[in-house]
Amino acid sequence: MLIAVRHPHSLWLVLLFAPLSVVALVDLFQTRHSLRRNYPAAARVRWFFEWLRPFLRAYIVESDLDGRPFSHDERALVYARAKGDVSTHPFGTELDVYSEEYEWLAHSIAPSRHAEKYTRVTVGTDQCSRPYEAARLNISAMSFGALGANAIEALNLGAKIGGFYHDTGEGGLSPYHLKHGGDVVWELGSGYFGCRDAQGNFEPSHFRDRAANDAVVMTEIKLSQGAKPGHGGLLPGPKVTAEIAKIRDIPEGEDCLSPPFHTAFSTPRELLSFVAQMRALSGGKPVGIKLCVGYPHELFAVVKAMIETEILVDFIVIDGAEGGTGAAPTELSDRVGMPLREGLILARNALVGTNLKGKVKLAASGKVNSGAAIAMNAALGADWCNAARSFMFSLGCVQSMRCHTDTCPTGIATQSPARQRGLVVPEKAERVARFQQATLDALHDIVVAAGLNSPDEFTPDGLRQRVNAAEMRSIDEIYPFVAPGELLEGARDPRLAAWWDAADPASFARRM
């Protein structure tokens, strides 16, 4: 201080080093961190760069094709289409077309002259009195609570503008899903949020009253999800506001955990009885199931139960292990659950092999961000696709990976009013609608190039996969694809035959 008096210009040094000295003393005598104890104050620089590292990699280090879960180029495509910018690419592909990861769609010498631009999918078996016409690309499940009110509103208004549906996620049917009148698919997980009793069990009267809303066009029972299959959903306590607690019928400020299991059913037959009950309660609207495939015999057991009971689900959504918008245990995200491609092929075989494909519609969800992704999934049997993170990008998400901290910088995955202020609903809704339409325009271009009249005409032999630098194969040469009715008559592939024999309509356990 005496130096500062005699040399006023050195006061800034005192102001700088005095706080650092206090920090150093705290570090020197604390007992939790050895680095801070051995290197007072200086060790904190490490934590600063640990925090900064993801941002430096994303903006400086990574190439256009690097980055997980979405590369810079994948995000840039969504941003361009959402903003209405040109999304063409000059000077040829940057992908390594001789890499074992490379795949492509076959095109025709005679492109189609008559392909309709925007086709839709009729969802609803003959057991459904109010079928729904679904778009080829829709908004996948993202709950209010995980996402803020402005984000939910913008997604739903975008769905209204573009004529596609918006899945609520398992967090319940909030006022923000209904405010703008966009089509809504109400997803029910094991927590039965919005239609549960005090013990957390399904309450039929609550469901009937809310499902009667004209905006609710279908209901989806979530059996599992790609990011954390078999784990249930988790909304951290700090994000459980009074409003969310009221919508979900849960205590405010406490962690909201959906149990891994459903209490409304425990066998394939009971699941289908629950489907029939929900279809009746909703006034005949379509009811489907969503799952990330685990044991193949379990999915086959559901199909066997449909044949035995003659109760059909109206649709099945396959969620890939690569999907997921919210936080999940690392081990579950990385090592549990079947990727979309294998799960979708298995579901396609289950339905085709029992002559149910066409009656029961099939959808795909997992890293869908382009028309090519929709076309490739169609070749594997999907009637339509759902996307979550791609629509988050259309809202302005920058993949900061802070979805679970309530500190999302773009105001999407947060309940903070200050952060949500940056997300202007009308403007972002237009971006959501533009992205969806531009992606379907790209899908139409691919349909035309392939010489087809509809995405329904894509087949596995038109999707090619490189297996090494000198060899490529069509997908049906790599994976088994059954003929109609083949599972009922005896599958040629021994793995499919074994899974079918192990399936029990009375239990999800393996039949021995």
Order of alpha helices (4+ residues) and beta strands (2+ residues): alpha-alpha-alpha-alpha-alpha-beta-beta-beta-beta-alpha-beta-alpha-beta-alpha-beta-beta-alpha-beta-alpha-beta-alpha-beta-alpha-alpha-beta-alpha-beta-alpha-alpha-alpha-beta-beta-alpha-alpha-alpha
